[in-house]
Amino acid sequence: MVSQPITLKKSLGSVLILLAMLSAVVIAAVAMAEDSGGSKWGPEDEIGAANYLGPEKVIAAAQLVTTGKTYHLGQEIKTDTPAYFPRVFHVYVSQPSQNHGRRLGTNKAGYNDDHIYGWMGVGTQLDSLAHVFVEDRYYNGFKEIVAPAGVTKLGIEKVPPIVGRGVLLDMASHFGVDIVEEGTKFGKAEIEAVTQKQGVEIREGDVVLFHTGWMNLIGKDNERFMKGEPGLDQEGANYLVEKHVVAVGADTAALEVIPYDTTTGEVVPVHEILIPRNGVYILENVNTSGLAADRTYEFLFVLGAARVTGAVQMWVDPIAIR
């Protein structure tokens, strides 16, 4: 009669231990899935942090428009615009309507067409979630998505209109310089210091842009512009991910601080955190000078990328409306 309760207790203890072990396994599996880029929006998700957008965000951001002033955030792209290798950009204009000097119709009409031979990595660009991968995995754990005609998942055509609140962090003003020096890191402390100074906060669904003055080097010292840059570090990237931002951009060629942290041996660690691991879009070479000059720190942000199926980057001219 005495042994039965003891056996029952042992059985219950074994069950509890087994449940604890199973729980630990599940937690570890979830953590592993998240670390490999799994999406909390499901296994078929291809838009990442853009899931934070929605009509309510657009309506709220529209309330920021008080003057109606608009800003081109895209830079002018030219043949000699500095960019990473392979820097290729050429525009060819032809007159298909002209045939041996003649025009078309009784009104002698004509038209021009243009052909662009170029790399999407020149000028202001949006990085899709197919732009960066870690080992063999892209955002949401997708693998083997590259085909001769473009990527089969996460292409630029999947990016929805990005319309919402934009926030400018004026790092040049924060450091009291016209151009922030290369290698200057923007971590959590720097971001919080600037937001406090400017009287703004970073919210879910925001597009966060950094102004460093780095574009002032274009045409004056292109070599320095491409050799290094101030920018976001890994701590800062993780901080913005925790804030649930949609996209992060800067007036630099790569957004993140260069030179990289040589102690880790990692390359483009900020790109890795933002794109494949968390589905946050990156904007590079953003023209932030107008916003900084007007001290416009929050605004309506509007971006619609050309929907070229299978592309992983796209030239863009986002618009800020004050």
Secondary structure, DSSP 8 states (H G I E B T S, - for coil): --HHHHHHHHHHHHHHHHHHHHHHHHHHHHHHHHHTT--TT-TT--SGGGGG--HHHHHHHHTT-SS--EEE-B----TT---SSS--EEEEEE-TT-BTTB-BTTTTB---EEEEEE-TTSSSEEE-TTS--BTTB-GGG--S-EETTEESSS-GGG---EEEEEEEEEHHHHHTSSS--TT-EE-HHHHHHHHHHHT----TT-EEEEE-SGGGGTTT-HHHHHH-B-EE-HHHHHHHHHTT-SEEEESSSSSB-BS--TTT--SSHHHHHHTTTT--EEEESB--HHHHHTT--EEEEEE-----TT-SEEE---EEE-
